[in-house]
Amino acid sequence: MPRRRRQAPVAVAYLTFVLAGVSGGVTGVLLPVQIRDYGLDMATIGTTFFTFSAGFMLAGSTSGALIHRFGIRTTLAVGGGAFVLAGLYTAVRPPFAALLAVQVLAGYGTGILESALNTFLAGLPDSTTLLNRLHAFFGVGALTGPLLATWILGFAPWTAVWLVLALACVPLVAAFLVTLPAGASAAGAAPPSAGTPKSVRTPGPGEKGGGSLLAAVSREPAVLLGAAFLAVYVGLELSVGNWAFTFLVDERGQSDRLAGYIVSGYWLGLTAGRFVISPLAARAGMTPIGMTFACLFGVTAAAVFVWTVPGTAAAFAGFALFGFWLGPLFPTTMAVAPRLASPALVPTTIGLLNGVSVIGGALFPWLAGAIGEGLGVWTLPPYALALAVLQLAIWWMVTDRLTPVTAVPVTAAPDPAVPDPTTP
């Protein structure tokens, strides 16, 4: 796709990830209200996480087949339509059993949107920079979501929040239908060339059908390792994000207010890392692989710092740096996904990576809580350190299996779709 024609869809992709971030960010504010409204306990309302995750995983396993058969534009319309329908139904305040069920549709819509947009940007030139920005805008939305939900709850019921989210998605879907050509797919995103990821071709006779594509991807050791890496990454990100507040209050004696500020600093650091590190790596002449190794060492060092250095100032710095170095890992993995499998399997590969990551997001935070309950919340920093080291080991195995390409630095050509936030 020519550079001028991709400006609009790239900008809409950024806005869509802001919406995805907002939809995730409102959850923490809405849960207490939903508990009171439905008369439930925390464990019961928490089952909505599992049904949402089931839908998200289903999206990861089917997005590749949808992209191959219908193209990026139609796939985004399917994902956006599912999200809108789930939001509108949630807005009518369904019975809890129906709310539980509709989370599958919400998870499916969100997962299709994320997988399709990751696939689209991974096939473009400057994919590492574009994908880091894409996921940075998710962080912007996640930071905005709690503020939006709190404001709406000041004058409307909790269902109004989901009505706003559903209506906000409608113009985004329309924008994709207008800005992307009917045949838009990963195949047309960028031609193969030295220094850019391999693009996706149309499946050959032996590669048709969603089941065969998923089966083929599941037999690729590099893809399985990449999925394991992202599962550990998401598990580490959410373990720290979910349990840092409890650790700071119960173990470090911080006030609720200070602990809240420190956790906000963690998420701000994660968002800033996605905006800042890729351009800095480009100026240093680093490849995406080298940049990821640098971030992994930074995460490991931050985990050691949080564990060993007490004090409020150290906590602010440690958690902010933890998030800063952690931020680029997910989008950069998506950027190198075209090197994990053959070109025809790239959309399915990205869908699988995206879908499996949610398993780590459920498993590792639960394990962190179980260990903290049994041994004490002091275990969070060493637990995070263990996951950081595990990440490093898996990434080393991933890089050993990547398809060889000419080593080029991370590209940082300015994206005309959005001002570069790293420049004054």
C-alpha positions in Angstrom: 0.0 0.0 0.0 1.5 3.4 -1.0 2.6 5.6 1.9 -0.1 8.3 1.4 -2.9 5.7 1.2 -1.9 4.1 4.5 -1.9 7.3 6.5 -5.6 7.2 7.3 -6.0 3.5 8.2 -2.9 3.7 10.4 -4.4 6.7 12.2 -7.7 4.8 12.6 -5.8 1.8 13.9 -4.2 4.0 16.6 -7.7 5.3 17.6 -9.1 1.7 17.7 -6.3 0.7 20.2 -7.2 3.7 22.3 -10.8 2.4 22.4 -9.5 -1.2 23.3 -7.4 0.3 26.1 -10.4 2.3 27.4 -12.6 -0.8 27.4 -10.0 -2.6 29.5 -9.4 0.4 31.8 -13.0 0.8 32.8 -13.3 -2.7 34.2 -11.7 -2.0 37.5 -14.1 1.0 38.1 -17.2 -0.9 37.1 -16.6 -4.1 39.0 -17.6 -2.8 42.5 -20.8 -1.2 41.0 -21.6 -4.5 39.2 -21.1 -6.5 42.4 -23.6 -4.2 44.2 -26.1 -4.2 41.3 -26.2 -8.0 40.8 -25.7 -8.8 44.5 -22.6 -11.0 43.8 -19.3 -11.6 45.5 -15.9 -10.9 44.0 -15.2 -14.5 43.0 -18.5 -14.8 41.0 -18.1 -11.5 39.2 -14.6 -12.5 38.4 -15.9 -15.3 36.1 -16.5 -12.7 33.5 -12.7 -12.6 33.0 -12.7 -16.2 32.0 -15.5 -15.9 29.5 -13.9 -12.8 28.0 -10.6 -14.7 27.7 -12.4 -17.6 26.0 -13.7 -15.2 23.3 -10.3 -13.6 22.9 -8.6 -17.0 22.5 -11.3 -18.0 19.9 -10.5 -14.8 18.0 -6.8 -15.7 18.0 -7.5 -19.1 16.5 -9.8 -17.8 13.7 -8.5 -14.4 12.8 -5.9 -15.8 10.4 -8.5 -17.7 8.4 -10.7 -14.7 8.3 -7.9 -12.5 6.9 -6.9 -15.1 4.3 -10.5 -15.6 3.1 -11.9 -12.0 3.4 -9.0 -9.6 3.8 -8.2 -7.1 6.5 -11.1 -4.8 5.9 -13.9 -7.3 6.3 -12.1 -8.9 9.3 -12.0 -5.6 11.0 -15.7 -5.1 10.3 -16.5 -8.5 11.8 -14.4 -7.7 15.0 -15.9 -4.2 15.3 -19.4 -5.5 14.7 -19.0 -8.1 17.5 -17.7 -5.4 19.9 -20.6 -3.1 19.1 -23.2 -5.8 19.6 -21.7 -6.9 22.9 -21.5 -3.3 24.1 -25.1 -2.5 23.1 -26.4 -5.7 24.8 -24.4 -5.0 28.0 -25.9 -1.5 28.0 -29.4 -2.9 28.5 -28.3 -4.4 31.8 -28.9 -8.1 31.0 -29.3 -10.8 33.7 -25.9 -11.9 35.1 -26.0 -15.2 33.2 -26.4 -13.3 29.9 -23.7 -10.8 30.9 -21.4 -13.7 31.5 -22.2 -15.1 28.1 -21.9 -11.8 26.2 -18.4 -11.4 27.5 -17.4 -14.2 25.0 -18.6 -11.9 22.2 -16.9 -8.9 23.6 -13.6 -10.9 23.9 -14.0 -12.2 20.4 -14.6 -8.7 18.9 -11.6 -7.2 20.8 -9.4 -10.1 19.9 -10.3 -9.9 16.2 -9.6 -6.2 16.1 -6.3 -6.5 17.9 -5.1 -9.5 15.8 -6.1 -7.9 12.5 -4.5 -4.6 13.3 -1.3 -6.2 14.5 -1.2 -8.2 11.2 -1.9 -5.1 9.1 0.9 -3.0 10.7 3.3 -5.9 10.8 3.3 -6.1 7.0 4.1 -2.4 6.6 7.5 -0.7 6.4 8.7 0.7 9.7 6.6 -2.0 11.4 8.5 -2.0 14.7 7.9 1.7 15.2 4.3 1.5 14.1 3.5 -1.4 16.3 5.1 0.1 19.3 3.0 3.3 18.8 -0.1 1.1 18.3 0.3 -0.6 21.7 1.4 2.7 23.3 -2.0 4.1 22.3 -3.6 1.1 24.1 -1.8 2.4 27.2 -3.2 5.8 26.6 -6.7 4.3 26.5 -6.1 2.2 29.6 -5.0 5.3 31.5 -8.1 7.3 30.3 -10.6 4.5 30.9 -10.9 4.8 34.7 -11.3 8.6 34.5 -14.0 8.2 31.8 -15.9 5.6 33.8 -15.7 7.6 37.1 -17.0 10.7 35.3 -20.0 8.8 33.7 -20.9 7.1 37.0 -21.3 10.5 38.5 -24.5 11.0 36.6 -25.5 7.7 34.9 -25.7 4.0 35.6 -22.8 1.7 34.8 -24.4 0.4 31.7 -24.0 3.9 30.1 -20.2 3.3 30.0 -20.7 0.3 27.7 -23.2 2.3 25.6 -20.5 5.0 25.1 -17.9 2.4 24.1 -20.2 0.6 21.7 -21.2 3.9 20.0 -17.6 5.0 19.8 -16.7 1.9 17.9 -19.2 2.5 15.1 -17.3 5.4 13.4 -14.1 3.5 13.7 -15.5 0.5 11.8 -17.0 2.9 9.2 -13.6 4.6 8.8 -11.9 1.2 8.1 -14.5 0.5 5.4 -13.8 3.8 3.8 -10.0 4.0 4.1 -9.1 0.4 3.3 -9.6 -0.9 -0.2 -11.9 -4.0 -0.6 -8.9 -6.3 -1.3 -6.7 -4.9 1.5 -4.8 -7.7 3.2 -1.5 -8.5 4.7 -0.3 -9.5 1.3 -0.7 -6.0 -0.1 0.9 -4.2 2.8 4.5 -4.3 1.8 6.4 -6.1 -0.9 9.2 -8.5 0.2 12.5 -6.7 0.3 15.8 -6.8 2.2 15.3 -5.2 5.5 11.6 -5.5 5.7 9.5 -8.4 7.0 8.3 -11.0 4.5 4.8 -10.2 3.4 1.9 -12.7 3.4 1.0 -14.4 0.2 -2.3 -16.0 -0.7 -2.4 -19.6 0.7 -1.5 -22.3 -1.7 -3.6 -25.3 -2.5 -2.4 -27.2 0.6 -2.8 -24.3 2.9 -6.5 -23.4 2.6 -8.9 -23.6 5.5 -8.7 -22.2 9.0 -8.1 -25.6 10.5 -5.2 -26.4 8.3 -3.7 -23.0 8.8 -3.9 -23.2 12.6 -2.6 -26.8 12.5 0.4 -25.7 10.4 1.2 -22.8 12.6 0.9 -25.0 15.7 3.7 -27.3 14.3 6.2 -24.4 14.0 8.6 -24.4 17.0 9.4 -20.7 16.6 5.7 -19.8 16.8 5.2 -21.9 19.9 8.1 -20.3 21.6 6.9 -16.8 20.5 3.5 -17.7 22.0 5.1 -18.8 25.3 7.2 -15.6 25.4 4.1 -13.4 25.1 2.2 -15.6 27.6 5.0 -14.9 30.1 5.2 -11.3 29.2 1.4 -10.6 29.7 1.6 -12.7 32.9 4.4 -10.6 34.2 2.8 -7.3 33.1 -0.5 -8.1 34.9 1.1 -9.7 37.9 2.9 -6.5 38.7 0.0 -4.3 37.7 -2.5 -6.2 39.7 -0.5 -7.0 42.9 1.9 -4.0 43.2 -0.6 -2.0 45.2 -1.0 -4.7 47.7 2.7 -5.3 47.9 3.4 -1.6 48.5 0.7 -1.2 51.2 1.2 -4.4 53.1 4.9 -5.0 52.7 6.4 -1.6 52.2 4.0 0.4 54.5 3.0 2.9 51.8 -0.3 4.8 52.2 -3.1 3.9 49.8 -2.7 7.2 48.0 1.1 6.8 47.5 0.7 3.2 46.4 -1.9 4.3 43.8 0.5 6.9 42.5 3.3 4.4 42.2 1.2 1.9 40.3 0.0 4.7 38.0 3.7 5.4 37.4 4.2 1.8 36.4 1.5 2.1 33.7 2.8 5.5 32.6 6.3 4.0 32.3 4.9 1.2 30.1 3.2 3.6 27.8 6.2 5.9 27.6 8.5 3.0 26.8 6.4 2.1 23.7 6.6 5.7 22.5 10.3 6.4 23.3 12.5 3.3 23.1 12.0 2.3 19.4 13.1 5.7 18.1 16.0 5.8 20.5 17.0 2.3 19.3 16.8 3.4 15.7 19.2 6.3 16.4 21.6 3.8 18.1 21.4 1.5 15.0 19.9 -1.4 16.9 17.8 -4.2 15.3 14.5 -5.1 16.8 16.1 -8.3 18.2 18.9 -6.3 19.9 16.4 -3.7 21.2 14.3 -6.5 22.8 17.4 -8.0 24.5 18.2 -4.6 25.9 14.7 -4.2 27.2 14.7 -7.7 28.7 17.9 -6.9 30.6 16.3 -3.6 31.7 13.3 -5.4 33.0 15.5 -7.9 35.0 17.5 -5.0 36.5 14.3 -3.2 37.5 13.0 -6.3 39.2 16.2 -6.6 41.2 16.0 -2.9 42.1 12.4 -3.1 43.3 13.2 -6.2 45.4 16.4 -4.9 47.1 16.0 -1.1 47.4 13.5 0.2 49.9 11.9 3.7 50.2 9.2 5.7 48.5 11.4 7.4 45.9 13.0 4.0 45.0 9.6 2.5 44.6 8.5 5.3 42.2 11.7 4.9 40.2 11.7 1.1 40.2 8.2 0.5 39.1 8.3 3.2 36.5 11.5 1.7 35.0 9.9 -1.7 35.2 7.1 -0.6 33.1 9.3 1.5 30.8 11.5 -1.5 29.8 8.6 -3.9 29.7 6.5 -1.8 27.3 8.1 -2.5 23.9 8.3 -6.3 24.3 4.7 -7.2 23.1 4.6 -4.9 20.0 8.2 -5.7 19.0 7.4 -9.5 19.1 4.5 -8.8 16.8 6.8 -6.9 14.5 9.1 -9.9 14.1 6.2 -12.4 13.8 6.7 -12.5 10.0 10.0 -14.3 10.7 8.5 -17.0 12.9 6.7 -18.9 10.1 6.3 -19.0 6.3 4.7 -15.9 4.7 1.3 -17.5 4.1 1.0 -18.3 7.8 1.8 -14.8 9.2 -1.9 -13.7 9.9 -2.6 -17.0 11.7 0.7 -16.8 13.6 -0.1 -13.3 14.9 -3.6 -14.4 15.8 -2.2 -17.4 17.7 0.3 -15.2 19.5 -2.3 -12.7 20.5 -4.8 -15.4 21.6 -2.3 -17.5 23.7 -1.0 -14.4 25.4 -4.3 -14.1 27.4 -3.6 -17.5 29.0 -0.5 -16.1 30.7 -2.5 -13.0 31.6 -4.9 -15.3 33.6 -2.4 -17.9 34.9 0.5 -16.0 36.2 -1.3 -13.2 38.1 -3.4 -16.0 39.7 -0.3 -17.8 40.7 1.3 -14.6 42.1 -1.8 -14.2 44.2 -1.8 -17.8 45.4 1.9 -17.6 46.4 1.3 -14.3 48.1 -1.5 -15.7 50.0 0.5 -18.7 51.2 4.0 -17.2 51.8 3.3 -13.4 52.0 3.1 -10.6 49.5 6.8 -10.0 49.8 7.2 -12.7 47.2 6.0 -10.4 44.4 9.5 -9.0 43.4 11.3 -12.3 43.4 8.4 -13.8 41.5 8.6 -11.0 38.9 12.4 -11.5 38.7 11.8 -15.2 38.0 9.4 -14.4 35.2 11.8 -11.8 33.8 14.6 -14.3 33.6 12.2 -16.9 32.1 11.3 -14.2 29.4 15.0 -13.7 28.6 15.6 -17.5 28.2 12.6 -17.9 25.9 13.5 -14.9 23.8 17.0 -16.3 23.3 15.4 -19.6 22.0 13.1 -17.6 19.8 15.9 -15.6 18.1 17.7 -18.9 17.4 14.8 -20.0 15.2 13.9 -16.8 13.4 14.0 -16.8 9.6 17.4 -15.1 8.6 17.1 -11.7 7.1 19.6 -8.9 6.4 20.1 -7.3 9.7 18.8 -3.7 9.6 18.3 -1.2 12.4 14.9 -0.4 13.8 13.3 2.1 11.4 12.2 5.3 12.8 11.0 7.2 9.7 8.3 9.6 10.9 4.8 8.3 10.5 2.8 11.0 8.8 -0.4 9.6 10.4 0.5 11.0 13.8 3.0 13.5 15.1 6.0 11.8 16.6 5.6 12.2 20.4 9.4 11.9 20.9 10.1 15.2 19.2 9.4 18.6 20.7 
